[in-house]
Amino acid sequence: MMAEPASPGGSRHSILDLAPLELDCMNALWPSGEATVRDIQQALRPTRPRAYTTIMTILDRLAQKGVVQRRKAGRAWVYRANVSAEEARTHAISQVVEGFFGGSAVALASHLAGKGASLPAGQRDGLAAANRGLGSPRSRVGERRPRPQLRAERPAREPEPAAQAGLDPTLL
């Protein structure tokens, strides 16, 4: 289980405390293991272009929070995550299960299954299989279980009734 990183001031931070751009930076950092500000900026450019100084500030804040560590390499800082992406995900899901579902992974799965009516049939089947494998109501998220395949090819969507009648659905 991931320990919550401690900042120099002694306060503890959770992966859920990260702002969206901080999380984007972490998602760009995790696959490479180590990266400079320029590397992170380049990785974010297609989806979230930001100035070099903005990324530098975000990575500095992540270092202050204890989420990343950094070392000097020539004139650049090289950043490395203090937790893996998998540890961060597991910890975040555990926090959601504890905070919103009373510690019950089954309650989370049931909530997600309720959203499953809008999923394609193959994904609904996979979600049902996942629900069957969750175990007791106090199951811990970090426990290892076989993972069902949830990805299925999406069937073609049927046109909306308004579209079938030749109406522009954005005007309704």
C-alpha positions as CSV (number, residue, x, y, z in Angstrom):
1,M,0.0,0.0,0.0
2,M,1.2,3.5,-0.8
3,A,2.2,5.6,2.1
4,E,1.0,9.2,1.8
5,P,4.0,11.3,1.0
6,A,5.1,13.8,3.6
7,S,6.0,17.3,2.7
8,P,8.9,19.2,4.3
9,G,6.4,21.0,6.5
10,G,5.3,17.7,7.9
11,S,1.8,17.7,6.5
12,R,0.7,14.6,4.6
13,H,-0.7,14.6,1.1
14,S,-2.8,12.1,-0.7
15,I,-2.8,11.4,-4.5
16,L,-6.4,12.7,-4.4
17,D,-5.1,16.1,-3.3
18,L,-3.4,16.7,-6.6
19,A,-4.7,19.3,-8.9
20,P,-5.6,18.2,-12.4
21,L,-2.4,19.6,-14.0
22,E,-0.3,18.0,-11.2
23,L,-1.9,14.7,-12.0
24,D,-1.3,15.2,-15.7
25,C,2.4,15.8,-14.9
26,M,2.5,12.6,-12.9
27,N,0.8,10.7,-15.7
28,A,3.5,12.0,-18.0
29,L,6.3,11.2,-15.5
30,W,5.3,7.6,-14.6
31,P,5.9,5.9,-18.0
32,S,9.4,7.4,-18.3
33,G,10.6,6.8,-14.8
34,E,12.6,10.0,-14.8
35,A,12.1,13.2,-16.7
36,T,13.1,16.8,-17.0
37,V,10.7,19.7,-17.1
38,R,11.2,19.9,-20.8
39,D,10.4,16.1,-21.2
40,I,7.1,16.6,-19.2
41,Q,6.2,19.7,-21.2
42,Q,6.7,17.8,-24.5
43,A,4.7,14.8,-23.3
44,L,1.8,17.1,-22.3
45,R,2.0,19.2,-25.5
46,P,-0.6,17.2,-27.6
47,T,-3.3,17.3,-25.0
48,R,-2.5,20.0,-22.5
49,P,0.1,22.5,-23.9
50,R,1.6,24.7,-21.2
51,A,4.5,27.0,-20.8
52,Y,7.8,25.6,-19.6
53,T,7.7,27.8,-16.5
54,T,4.2,26.5,-15.7
55,I,5.4,22.9,-15.8
56,M,8.5,23.9,-13.7
57,T,6.2,25.4,-11.1
58,I,4.0,22.3,-11.0
59,L,6.9,19.9,-10.6
60,D,8.4,22.1,-7.9
61,R,5.1,22.0,-6.0
62,L,5.0,18.2,-6.4
63,A,8.6,18.0,-5.0
64,Q,7.5,20.2,-2.0
65,K,4.5,17.9,-1.4
66,G,6.9,14.9,-1.4
67,V,5.1,13.3,-4.4
68,V,8.3,13.5,-6.5
69,Q,12.0,13.8,-5.8
70,R,14.4,15.6,-7.9
71,R,18.1,15.8,-8.6
72,K,20.3,18.2,-10.4
73,A,21.8,16.9,-13.7
74,G,23.9,19.7,-15.3
75,R,21.6,22.8,-15.5
76,A,18.4,20.8,-15.4
77,W,16.4,19.1,-12.6
78,V,15.5,15.5,-13.2
79,Y,12.3,14.3,-11.5
80,R,11.3,10.9,-10.3
81,A,8.0,9.8,-8.8
82,N,8.1,8.6,-5.2
83,V,5.3,6.2,-5.9
84,S,4.4,4.1,-8.9
85,A,1.3,4.7,-10.9
86,E,-0.1,1.4,-9.7
87,E,0.5,2.3,-6.1
88,A,-1.1,5.7,-6.6
89,R,-4.2,4.2,-8.3
90,T,-4.6,1.5,-5.6
91,H,-4.3,4.2,-2.8
92,A,-6.7,6.5,-4.6
93,I,-9.3,3.8,-5.1
94,S,-8.9,2.7,-1.4
95,Q,-9.6,6.3,-0.3
96,V,-12.7,6.5,-2.5
97,V,-13.9,3.1,-1.2
98,E,-13.3,4.2,2.4
99,G,-14.7,7.7,2.0
100,F,-17.7,7.2,-0.1
101,F,-18.6,3.5,0.3
102,G,-17.9,2.7,4.0
103,G,-14.9,0.5,3.1
104,S,-17.0,-1.8,0.9
105,A,-15.6,-2.5,-2.6
106,V,-18.8,-4.4,-3.3
107,A,-20.8,-1.1,-2.7
108,L,-18.4,0.6,-5.2
109,A,-18.9,-2.1,-7.7
110,S,-22.7,-2.0,-7.2
111,H,-22.6,1.7,-7.8
112,L,-20.6,1.2,-11.0
113,A,-23.0,-1.6,-12.1
114,G,-25.9,0.8,-11.7
115,K,-24.1,3.0,-14.3
116,G,-23.7,-0.1,-16.4
117,A,-27.1,0.1,-18.1
118,S,-25.6,2.7,-20.5
119,L,-22.6,0.4,-21.3
120,P,-22.4,-1.8,-24.4
121,A,-23.4,-5.4,-23.7
122,G,-19.8,-6.8,-23.7
123,Q,-18.8,-4.3,-21.1
124,R,-21.9,-5.0,-19.0
125,D,-21.0,-8.7,-19.1
126,G,-17.5,-7.9,-17.9
127,L,-18.8,-5.7,-15.1
128,A,-21.1,-8.4,-14.0
129,A,-18.2,-10.9,-13.9
130,A,-16.2,-8.4,-11.9
131,N,-19.0,-7.9,-9.4
132,R,-19.2,-11.7,-8.8
133,G,-15.5,-11.8,-8.0
134,L,-15.4,-9.0,-5.4
135,G,-16.1,-11.1,-2.3
136,S,-17.2,-9.9,1.1
137,P,-18.6,-6.4,1.7
138,R,-15.4,-5.4,3.6
139,S,-13.1,-6.5,0.7
140,R,-10.0,-4.4,0.5
141,V,-9.2,-2.8,-2.9
142,G,-5.6,-3.8,-2.7
143,E,-6.3,-7.6,-2.5
144,R,-5.2,-9.5,-5.5
145,R,-8.0,-11.1,-7.5
146,P,-8.2,-12.4,-11.1
147,R,-9.0,-9.4,-13.3
148,P,-11.8,-9.9,-15.8
149,Q,-11.5,-8.6,-19.3
150,L,-13.7,-5.5,-19.4
151,R,-12.8,-4.2,-22.8
152,A,-15.1,-5.3,-25.6
153,E,-15.6,-4.0,-29.0
154,R,-18.4,-1.4,-29.0
155,P,-21.4,-2.2,-31.2
156,A,-22.5,0.5,-33.6
157,R,-24.8,3.1,-32.0
158,E,-28.3,3.4,-33.2
159,P,-29.2,6.9,-34.2
160,E,-31.2,9.0,-31.8
161,P,-35.0,9.3,-32.5
162,A,-34.5,13.0,-33.3
163,A,-31.8,12.2,-35.8
164,Q,-34.0,9.5,-37.4
165,A,-36.7,12.2,-37.9
166,G,-34.1,14.4,-39.6
167,L,-34.0,16.9,-36.6
168,D,-30.8,18.4,-35.3
169,P,-30.5,16.9,-31.7
170,T,-28.4,19.9,-30.6
171,L,-31.4,22.2,-31.1
172,L,-33.7,20.1,-28.9
